[in-house]
Amino acid sequence: RSEMQQLKTETEKLKQFIIEKDNVILRLQDVIAEAEELRREAASGEVKQAQAIIDKKDSTIQLITEEKEQLDGNLRRLSKHYLSLQEELKEQQSRLVEYREQMEVEQEACREECDK
């Protein structure tokens, strides 16, 4: 009987140990689940932060692109203006040469007139 009682006691202790072990396992699973959730949240936060940085860089690239396009347009206008000024300068130089030649002819005519 004593052995039977001891066996019952040991069995009860074993059952209690198994219940405690199961409780520890459940708590451990809860902690693991929380850790996974925190890891997902952290990763999500990092992704959101990275996306915000990417969005800011994209926005900066867009602004720089627009500014470059505007500068390209200004450069094209200035180039056209420069070319038209060059053309105008050539015309004025040509007229100046014609005027100088005309003045030389008139001067020569005046000299001939004066020499008479």
Secondary structure, 3 states (H helix, E strand, C coil): CHHHHHHHHHHHHHHHHHHHHHHHHHHHHHHHHHHHHHHHHHHHHHHHHHHHHHHHHHHHHHHHHHHHHHHHHHHHHHHHHHHHHHHHHHHHHHHHHHHHHHHHHHHHHHHHHHHC
